[in-house]
Amino acid sequence: MRKLRRLSITLQRRATGRVALLVTVVFVLFTALVLPRQAAEAEIASGGAGSPDTSFWYTPDDLY
Protein backbone atom coordinates (compact mmCIF):
# COMPACT_ATOMS: atom_id res chain seq x y z
CA MET A 1 0.00 0.00 0.00
CA ARG A 2 2.88 2.37 0.61
CA LYS A 3 3.94 2.12 -3.02
CA LEU A 4 0.44 2.99 -4.20
CA ARG A 5 0.22 5.89 -1.78
CA ARG A 6 3.62 7.18 -2.94
CA LEU A 7 2.56 6.81 -6.59
CA SER A 8 -0.67 8.67 -5.88
CA ILE A 9 1.18 11.55 -4.21
CA THR A 10 3.66 11.75 -7.09
CA LEU A 11 0.88 11.85 -9.67
CA GLN A 12 -0.99 14.53 -7.73
CA ARG A 13 2.11 16.73 -7.68
CA ARG A 14 2.67 16.38 -11.41
CA ALA A 15 -0.95 16.80 -12.48
CA THR A 16 -0.97 20.42 -13.56
CA GLY A 17 -3.00 22.30 -16.13
CA ARG A 18 -0.15 22.14 -18.63
CA VAL A 19 0.14 18.38 -18.28
CA ALA A 20 -3.62 17.99 -18.76
CA LEU A 21 -3.47 20.17 -21.88
CA LEU A 22 -0.52 18.21 -23.26
CA VAL A 23 -2.26 14.87 -22.66
CA THR A 24 -5.42 16.18 -24.32
CA VAL A 25 -3.47 17.33 -27.40
CA VAL A 26 -1.68 13.97 -27.66
CA PHE A 27 -5.01 12.13 -27.34
CA VAL A 28 -6.67 14.23 -30.05
CA LEU A 29 -3.70 13.78 -32.41
CA PHE A 30 -3.65 10.02 -31.80
CA THR A 31 -7.38 9.80 -32.43
CA ALA A 32 -7.16 11.85 -35.62
CA LEU A 33 -3.98 10.39 -37.11
CA VAL A 34 -3.56 6.80 -35.92
CA LEU A 35 -7.01 5.34 -35.32
CA PRO A 36 -8.47 5.85 -38.83
CA ARG A 37 -5.56 3.96 -40.39
CA GLN A 38 -5.86 1.14 -37.85
CA ALA A 39 -9.60 0.90 -38.45
CA ALA A 40 -8.99 0.56 -42.19
CA GLU A 41 -6.39 -2.16 -41.62
CA ALA A 42 -8.74 -4.03 -39.28
CA GLU A 43 -11.47 -3.86 -41.89
CA ILE A 44 -9.13 -5.39 -44.47
CA ALA A 45 -7.90 -8.08 -42.06
CA SER A 46 -11.44 -9.09 -41.08
CA GLY A 47 -12.62 -9.25 -44.66
CA GLY A 48 -15.37 -6.75 -43.94
CA ALA A 49 -16.93 -8.95 -41.26
CA GLY A 50 -16.72 -6.23 -38.66
CA SER A 51 -15.84 -6.58 -35.00
CA PRO A 52 -17.98 -8.44 -32.47
CA ASP A 53 -16.87 -5.89 -29.88
CA THR A 54 -19.28 -3.38 -31.34
CA SER A 55 -22.24 -5.77 -31.30
CA PHE A 56 -24.45 -6.42 -28.30
CA TRP A 57 -25.78 -9.73 -29.58
CA TYR A 58 -24.02 -12.28 -31.73
CA THR A 59 -23.92 -16.05 -32.00
CA PRO A 60 -20.96 -18.41 -32.25
CA ASP A 61 -21.84 -18.84 -35.92
CA ASP A 62 -21.54 -15.07 -36.42
CA LEU A 63 -18.03 -15.17 -35.00
CA TYR A 64 -17.02 -18.11 -37.13
Secondary structure, 3 states (H helix, E strand, C coil): CHHHHHHHHHHHHHCCHHHHHHHHHHHHHHHHHCHHHHHHHHHHHCCCCCCHHHCCCCCHHHHC
